[in-house]
Amino acid sequence: MKIFSVFIITLFFISSAHADEPYFIDSAVNSENLIINGMQFAAKGFCHDYQLGDQVLFLSGDPSGACTEALLMNQRNNETCDVWCQYPL
């Protein structure tokens, strides 16, 4: 049952408007502060193994930074990360 619930939640996130369009990490400082699409995103905790040039999907939130928080998925390592959205640089 737990695996089914995780699958349903994942399917919901993948259906997000930005989930199918990858964006590249322009800059990563200690996997905590990421620049994606020219916008700054700050990890709520730690984005494990997020590196310069990695492609990420926005499972929630907005790549233009017009959000409070976002959920990213790194396509290289399939790791997700919760981030705070920031103002444009």
C-alpha positions in Angstrom: 0.0 0.0 0.0 2.9 2.4 0.8 4.5 1.9 -2.6 1.1 2.5 -4.3 0.7 5.8 -2.3 4.2 6.9 -3.3 3.4 6.1 -7.0 0.2 8.1 -6.9 1.9 11.1 -5.3 4.8 10.9 -7.8 2.3 10.7 -10.7 0.6 13.8 -9.3 3.8 15.8 -9.2 4.9 14.6 -12.7 1.7 16.0 -14.1 2.7 19.5 -13.1 3.0 22.1 -15.9 6.8 22.3 -15.8 7.5 18.7 -15.0 8.3 17.8 -18.7 10.6 20.7 -19.4 14.2 20.3 -18.1 16.2 23.3 -16.9 19.9 23.4 -16.3 21.7 24.3 -13.1 23.6 27.4 -14.0 25.4 27.6 -10.7 25.5 25.5 -7.5 27.1 26.5 -4.2 27.5 23.6 -1.8 24.3 22.1 -3.3 22.4 24.6 -1.1 22.1 27.7 -3.3 21.2 26.9 -7.0 20.8 29.2 -9.9 18.4 27.8 -12.4 16.9 29.6 -15.4 18.6 32.8 -14.1 16.8 32.6 -10.8 18.1 31.8 -7.3 16.7 28.8 -5.4 17.8 28.0 -1.8 17.6 24.5 -0.5 15.3 24.1 2.5 17.8 21.6 3.8 20.4 20.1 1.4 20.1 19.2 -2.2 22.2 16.0 -2.4 24.6 15.9 -5.3 23.2 18.8 -7.4 26.0 20.1 -9.6 26.6 22.7 -12.3 25.1 21.6 -15.6 22.7 19.0 -14.2 19.2 19.0 -15.7 16.4 19.4 -13.3 12.6 19.1 -13.6 10.2 21.4 -11.6 7.8 18.9 -10.1 6.1 21.9 -8.3 6.8 25.6 -8.2 7.8 27.9 -11.1 11.2 28.0 -12.9 10.7 31.8 -13.2 10.9 32.1 -9.4 7.3 33.2 -9.1 6.6 30.9 -6.2 7.3 30.5 -2.5 8.7 27.0 -2.7 9.4 24.4 -5.4 10.2 20.7 -5.6 13.0 19.8 -8.0 14.1 16.5 -9.4 17.7 16.0 -10.7 17.6 13.9 -13.8 21.2 12.7 -13.4 20.7 11.1 -10.0 16.9 11.1 -9.6 17.2 12.9 -6.3 14.5 15.4 -5.3 15.0 18.6 -3.4 12.7 21.1 -1.7 13.8 24.7 -2.3 12.7 28.2 -1.5 12.1 30.4 -4.5 14.0 33.7 -4.6 13.8 37.0 -6.4 15.6 37.4 -9.8 19.3 38.2 -9.5 
